[in-house]
Amino acid sequence: MTSEKTFITKYLDTIIELSNETGMSKKEVRAILDITLSNQNPKLINFNEIKTEIKTFVTINIFSLVCKL
């Protein structure tokens, strides 16, 4: 049971941190995080790595949109 609580705590902390760091709403961050976690084993998830990958993805997409202007 403690591993489930740890997972949920890290999951919620990641949502809050990504929302604060990217300026996205918590609902948008949760949707992206849920898609990212959908095909992974909860015991093998590294939330720091996932957070970095999501921030990189968002940054690249924003840069791409700016370049198209």
SULRA-V69960 format. One record per residue. N is the residue number from 1. RES is the residue in one letter. SS is DSSP state (~ for helix, > for strand, _ for the rest). PSI is psi in whole degrees, 0 to 359 (* if undefined). Layout:
BEGIN
N_RES_SS_PSI + N_RES_SS_PSI
END
This chain:
BEGIN
1_M___328 + 2_T_~_328 + 3_S_~_326 + 4_E_~_319 + 5_K_~_321 + 6_T_~_316 + 7_F_~_313 + 8_I_~_320 + 9_T_~_312 + 10_K_~_322 + 11_Y_~_310 + 12_L_~_321 + 13_D_~_320 + 14_T_~_320 + 15_I_~_313 + 16_I_~_316 + 17_E_~_315 + 18_L_~_322 + 19_S_~_317 + 20_N_~_321 + 21_E_~_329 + 22_T_~_343 + 23_G___8 + 24_M___159 + 25_S___159 + 26_K_~_327 + 27_K_~_318 + 28_E_~_317 + 29_V_~_319 + 30_R_~_319 + 31_A_~_315 + 32_I_~_317 + 33_L_~_320 + 34_D_~_319 + 35_I_~_318 + 36_T_~_321 + 37_L_~_352 + 38_S___328 + 39_N___22 + 40_Q___154 + 41_N___122 + 42_P_~_334 + 43_K_~_341 + 44_L_~_11 + 45_I___132 + 46_N___102 + 47_F_~_329 + 48_N_~_319 + 49_E_~_317 + 50_I_~_319 + 51_K_~_317 + 52_T_~_317 + 53_E_~_320 + 54_I_~_317 + 55_K_~_321 + 56_T_~_316 + 57_F_~_314 + 58_V_~_317 + 59_T_~_315 + 60_I_~_318 + 61_N_~_320 + 62_I_~_316 + 63_F_~_319 + 64_S_~_317 + 65_L_~_320 + 66_V_~_320 + 67_C_~_333 + 68_K_~_345 + 69_L___*
END
